[in-house]
Amino acid sequence: MVQEPAFQGRVFEEKEKKVERDRFLLVLVNNYESMGSELHLVDTRDFTRARAVIFLPVPLRPGLHANWVDAQEVKPS
């Protein structure tokens, strides 16, 4: 079961200005055959295969939502 994807922009510096051009897609996949979950990283320039797959030892619940924030945008408390 493929769950809600999260987008991560790829940012480039152009003429002293940051420009977002393309993206990565992070997708949580519940694999009911192995009873585990997988995090797939997909490059939006090539949807034919995942660039990386991280295998988690347990299935995560359906309906998981996530927000991804660049570390530079998080202010330390």
C-alpha positions as CSV (number, residue, x, y, z in Angstrom):
1,M,0.0,0.0,0.0
2,V,1.5,3.3,-1.1
3,Q,0.8,6.1,1.4
4,E,0.8,9.9,1.0
5,P,4.0,11.2,-0.7
6,A,6.0,14.1,0.6
7,F,7.8,16.5,-1.8
8,Q,11.4,17.8,-1.2
9,G,12.6,20.5,-3.5
10,R,16.0,20.6,-4.9
11,V,17.3,24.2,-4.7
12,F,20.0,25.8,-6.9
13,E,21.8,29.1,-6.5
14,E,21.4,31.4,-9.6
15,K,22.6,35.0,-9.7
16,E,22.5,35.3,-5.9
17,K,19.0,33.9,-5.8
18,K,17.8,30.4,-4.7
19,V,15.7,28.7,-7.4
20,E,13.7,25.5,-6.9
21,R,13.8,23.5,-10.1
22,D,12.8,19.9,-9.6
23,R,12.0,17.6,-6.7
24,F,12.5,14.4,-4.9
25,L,9.4,12.4,-3.7
26,L,9.5,10.6,-0.4
27,V,6.9,7.8,-0.3
28,L,6.0,5.4,2.6
29,V,5.1,1.9,1.3
30,N,3.5,-0.7,3.5
31,N,4.6,-4.1,2.3
32,Y,2.0,-6.6,3.5
33,E,3.9,-9.6,2.1
34,S,6.9,-8.9,4.4
35,M,4.8,-7.1,7.1
36,G,7.3,-4.2,7.0
37,S,7.4,-0.7,5.7
38,E,9.7,0.9,3.2
39,L,10.6,4.5,2.6
40,H,11.2,5.1,-1.2
41,L,13.1,8.1,-2.5
42,V,12.1,8.9,-6.1
43,D,13.7,11.5,-8.4
44,T,10.9,13.3,-10.3
45,R,13.2,13.3,-13.4
46,D,13.0,9.5,-13.5
47,F,10.0,7.7,-12.1
48,T,11.1,4.3,-13.5
49,R,12.9,3.3,-10.3
50,A,13.4,4.4,-6.7
51,R,16.8,6.1,-6.1
52,A,16.9,4.6,-2.6
53,V,14.8,2.3,-0.5
54,I,15.0,2.2,3.3
55,F,13.5,-1.0,4.8
56,L,11.8,-0.5,8.2
57,P,11.4,-3.6,10.5
58,V,7.8,-3.0,11.3
59,P,4.7,-1.9,9.3
60,L,3.7,1.7,10.0
61,R,0.0,2.4,10.3
62,P,-2.0,3.5,7.2
63,G,-2.8,7.2,7.1
64,L,0.7,8.4,8.2
65,H,1.3,12.1,7.3
66,A,4.6,13.9,7.3
67,N,6.1,17.3,6.8
68,W,9.7,17.7,5.7
69,V,11.6,20.9,6.5
70,D,15.1,21.9,5.4
71,A,17.5,22.0,8.4
72,Q,18.4,25.5,7.5
73,E,14.8,26.6,8.1
74,V,14.6,25.2,11.6
75,K,15.6,27.6,14.4
76,P,17.2,25.9,17.4
77,S,15.2,26.3,20.6
